[in-house]
Amino acid sequence: MRGPSDWRLIGFLAGVCVAGACLGTAPHLAYAQAPAYAQVPASFRIDTADLPDQIKPGQRVIGNLALSVVEPGDPPYTRPFASFRSLVDPQVSVRLPAGQHTPWKWPGPHAPGDVLRVAFTLDVPLDAPAGPAEFQFQVARHPEGEGWQYASIQSGEGPASSTARWKTEVVAAASPVPDEGRAAVPFVVPGMEPPAIDGRVSVEEWARAGQIDGFVENLHGGAPAAATRAWAGHDVESLYIAVVCEEPALSEVTSRTFSKRDGAVWNNECIEVFVDPQADRASYIHFLVDILNQRHDALGSDYYGYNPDWQSAVTQGDGQWAVEMAIPFLALGTPPPEPGQCWFANLCRERKVVSELSAWRATRGSFAAPGRFGTWVFDSLKAFLEAEAGHVAERPMELPQELASEAEAWQQRFTAWRTRIGVMDDGAAAREFGVLAGELDGLRDEQDKLLLQGARIAGESFCVARAWPYERFSGAASPQDRPCGPVDVTLLQKEWLDLAWNMTNLSDRPVVVRCTTRYNQDGHGAERLRLGIPGLQTIWHEALPVAAADGSVVYDALAPRPAGILHIAPGQTGQIWLSVRAQEAGAAALSGQIVIEPIDGSPGEPVSIPLAVHVLEAALLAGRSLHTFTWNLLMPEFCETRPEWCRAHYEDLAAHGVDVAMIHRLRMLGGVKANVDGVLVEQPDFAMLDRFLEQTMDLFDQYFLTCDIWEKGRVRRDFIGLDFESPEYEKAFKQWLRLVLDKLFSHGLTYERFMLNPYDESLDARCRAIARWVKEVDPNVRIVIDCSTPDLDEARKMDAFTDVWMPHFKTFFPDDMKAFHELVIATGKPRWCYYYSEGSNDKLQDPTRHYLAKFWWAFDVDLAGVAYWAQQYYGDPWYRAAYRNAYDTSLVYPAESGPMPSRRWQAWRRGWQDHCLLSLARERCRQDTSSGSLARFDEVVDGVVAVPGDPNLREEARGWLKAIVADGP
């Protein structure tokens, strides 16, 4: 059985069934009665199909199709379906339910010659193998009492059939983020004669050293304006480093002098050397030499207590300056390296004369980023690969009989790889190093899967693995979970970061574990009290199972666990979340440990995970350029009886980036009565509105007021009690609106803090009438329209009254809606978008694609707001059996103390924060008019938006953006 691939995002599989089975049976889609149709089959012809010839794993494909009706069928065929499948591995496939198409249902009946159009967004599976694949398309109907029936389609290739097919090719995804050079490894060759440390870098002296090429601009990875070359070598006593810095503006260089050791030499032209002999991505040693040969050394960030003996010399001239260094291994606290041994290291340059930072391995921000150092392999790349293979071979592979065939196949591949290495010389191994190292990494990953499966079968007790928090969790360990390596992150001030781990109980008895963060574990016996990390806010959550609309269980709710206690049943996997937030002040670097330990005597050692958090000076909200809104209602009686719960609900909205709150007429404004002349005979009840505004004006910047005077196409008679078309109704409505506006103004709201939606999801004549009445009462009131149309005449009529356009997300993709969006853009008015549920099974939506990725897309198309219909409760989101016919859109779960977040709600927060980060980074790039950084920024964003299913790509881009925010482009 196929397991999910690493970081695989599979939300689009929600609600999908095989052909001939139900693809979702929302009752409002079924025919009310079973008419006596003749069951005439239908046929269509595909006139145009806009589909790509090449695609990438994780890519979002937008398809536009135009179909001519040849025979409409009776009853009509109204529902389009699209799918994708790999021809290399047919198990890799995605079929979209009708709700993910635009339109998702064509109104019938149809006539021969009619042209029907459909647009769909389809995300290519992240594990799609390279090679041929195909898109498929069908048109179906589902008469009452009948199974699914499919029309005949002629696509222009071959005879007509029930499925139209188009060939495509899956190609490897290329990261738009500048190359990190992860596979580049320099030689450091033994046996060299110690060079004279005089700053004169000669070919003869450094001939047996390894040359370190490829210095890049540190933020973007591009070519620096001034080149840098370096060499490294060693003997049994010392590590030797030489660096030559081209400097065309050498005569313009000015430098500060320092009277004491360890001065701020980074303020001058300087070279920085970072070495991590322990190869633990944490315990690095730092050496700096400036153009005046002034030196600085530090053990990590501690330079007061670390002052070893080492040598350096500098020369200047001929448009360059050079430095030579000799650092004894005794000063590094390590013996001379063995052949094949690796360190992590980096060489960096600060060029002050033109403010340019470059490095051998770009860190995208602070140079002191051991997680982004490169790898130095000493003496022999072949020896390194053989040593790494030896570590793989040393791992015990005593697997149960159930895995014998898989283990044997793996062993054969591993043996073949080692045989290839064994017959290579050092030169051949060096030339093919990147390929060989990648193959070995793949073999190690396969071994990890087998060992995890074997441990589970053998009944071992406890396993912890890092998980991607916004991927749907099934309650079982994934073979692709990552090992628990150190956590090294960079945060804006007030930014939340979510981390997750899957913990599998491999034994036959319950296991209880405790998860904590701790600081300064110094062995003095007080570790139990060193909880939390000063300057870092932390919240533990456990992923809880809840009911989806289809009756399945999904781990969507995130329950707070202040003590970090997790109880795991035998054979089960639990997921723990750690959310951390950097405060607005305090240390720029915070560190500690994440400790996960069994506390019930279960076998297994505690897991200690180093945690390092780097806090930028920039604040999250400084980059806010997007309004966010969720259609959200609370029942009036509940607001009266539980005001503290409602306050918690509103605070939760604000904490997730929502800055626009809803004022709904039904909930907060009530109805009014007018006499036959249109004169109000009673005043509106504004008590609930008063309480709501008093509770929320410190939380929200704006309010979205919806009139909501329609119910399924009919006027709500409880509102005014008159005929909508009459002059008396207009008169009464205007009186009511004037009272509402006066009430808003009395609370201190200005025109900039609220907008009015006259008629939800409409721009017809009735909607325009209400908008016109609003403008006649007060032309300064902003009108927001949450609708769109391909009829440009209708759009222009509505635009005369519209201040903010907010069309549905899906309307941005069909060909026949492009003219509408061009019209809106031409007006210069703010553009928002909203999106809604895609059927009743929203808990099965992929959190990354459906919630997080929307914000990157919104940034890319320059929207001013994103809204979601609807976060409110349609029934109880915990228990769906009693509410099978209701939407299941809520992003939070009601608990007695307040709302509890969902996995999808946390993904929304991550997306909103990413938008703030994008805005900050773009502004920094705009300030740099000479380097092309803004074009590079656009390229990176476009690349991430095009492949929303790849979280690794987004993580790389996020780190790159933070580096820009930290140090500028």
VENZI-V958396 format. One line per field, one symbol per residue. burial: I if it has 9 or more other C-alpha atoms within 8 Angstrom, else O. A space follows every 50 residues. Layout:
burial: ???
//
This chain:
burial: OOOIOOIIIIIIIIIIOOOOOIIOOIOOOIOOOOOOOOOOIIIIIIIOIO OOOOIIIIIIIIIIIIIIIIIIIIIIIIIIIIIIIIIIOOOIIIIIIIII IIOIIOOOOOOIOOOIIIIIIIIIIIIIIIIIIIIIIIIIIIIOOOIIOI IIIIIOOOOIIIIIIOIIIIIOOOOOIOOOOOOOOIIIIIOIOOOOIIII IOOOIIOIIIIIOOIIIIIIIOOIOOOIIIIIIIIOIIIIIIIIIIIOOI OOIOIOOIOOOIIOIIOIIIIIIIIIIOIOIOIIIIIIIIIOIIIIIIII OOIOOIOOOIOIIIIIOOIIIIIIIIIIIOIIOOOIOOIIIIIIIIIIII IIIOOIIIIIIIIIIIOOOIOOIIIIIIIIIIIIIIIOIOOOOOOOOOII OOIIOOIOOIOOIIOOIIOOIOOIOIOOIIOOIIOIIOOIOOIIIIIIII IIIIIIIOIIIIOIIIIOIIIIOOIIIOIIIOOOOOOIOIIIIIIIIIII IIIIIIIOOIIIIIIIIIIOIOOOOOIOOIIIIOIIIIIIIIIIIIIIIO OOOIIIIIIIIOOIIIIIIIIIIIIIIIIIIIIOOOOOOIIIIIIIIIOO OIOOOOIOIIIIIIIIOIIIOOIIOIIIIIIIIIOIOIIOOOIOIIIIII IIIIOIIIIIIIIIIOIIIIIIIIOOOIIIOOOIOIOIIOOOIOOIOOII OIIIIIIIOIOOOOOIOOIIIIOOOOOIIIIIIIIIIIOIOOOIIOOOIO IOIIIIIIIIOIIOOOIIOIIIIIIOIOOOIIIIIIIIIIOIOIIOIIOO IIIIIIIIOIIIIIOOIIIIIOOIIOOOIIIIIIIOIOIIIIIIIIIIII IIIIIIIIIIOOIIIIIIIIIIIIIOIOIIOOIOOOIIIIIIIOOOOIII IIIIIIIIIIIIIIIIIIIIIIOIIIOIOOOOIIOIIOIIIIIIIOIIII OOIIOIIIIIIIIIIIOII
//
